[in-house]
């Protein structure tokens, strides 16, 4: 009897861990009763309080002992357990990390026909080593691909390359297809047929670049991506291919990199691509100037142009306005392109895309600030204008529709009060409720007799050279805009 052991209650309240590799790579392909046997076996392994015998195991699961043994034989074939002895039977569970790195033992008859057909494919080119066969077996077991499907891929790769192609190349193609869900012979046949249907397009590319050989499987896959996933038409692909002026510099990898870049920038037509390439020099110069203005440095500007500059230009922004926004960012310690992007998006929501529109909007903000500043001074308040002041003034003029002349008269009534701003707001709210639109109507409801102060404030705005405080006024006015 063991000196220490878990109680039955302790075991029942504990947990049995199942590796995610088992759930992902083995569970979906095993018979349900095999899965039950494997999981219950894990549970039993963690306990010394149960009758750990094949008889009790089978009885608990309401299975025959033969069915339990058959299930463990299946898991032994998968490499997850080992049958140490058969009378009495003894099972050892193997850690799944060991299963992934160890060579599994497969029944010879399982792959006998596969071995013969694979050897025929390479006949006269090279022989297949025992290690290579093992790699094929492991792939078939792990990816659940039909043997015939892998043989078709092997044959296609050998015929395409017309050389003693290595197994790593074959398995790379097979794994890529398996990751797309292509695991049956029928699915492989459909993919190969799709490749053949694309041959005219590949022939045009090959003729353009002076390539005489047959297309490789990965080149057919790339063409499929360009046409179907990216949405380019053949004319665009040929146009970009022509940009590699020296044929010796051409490769499908370089062409793929170029097309992928254009796709990510949403440049899908010849006109859009040519326009970008023509303006690229100017865009890089703008990127350098913006980076210098906000105080950042990028050795490689390609990402800056593609992720920010081109996006802003495509939104319709003028280059001079982008530089003005960069100037604001620097003055307000916004020293990242991400921070500037937030500011740019706020202007876009306001419809301000040109320097003229910016100056007009800025002029309105500064003019309003001057009016607010004069209101504060007339109330005896000597301080800077705040966003709270701007919000109040916006409500009075835009929401309540109260004119400046009536606001100035209300200021004359609020002057000298203990809380003049609060009193001013109350007066204006009362007039708004009563529908008062001019000074005469206001005087008829106001018992006070105060001299009018209707002189209109003058705007100091003259030009487009803005101070930090002025720029702050502008950006505070758009802080509440969601982007």
Order of alpha helices (4+ residues) and beta strands (2+ residues): alpha-alpha-alpha-alpha-beta-beta-alpha-alpha-alpha-alpha-alpha-alpha-alpha-alpha-alpha-alpha-alpha-alpha-alpha-alpha-alpha-alpha-alpha-alpha-alpha-alpha
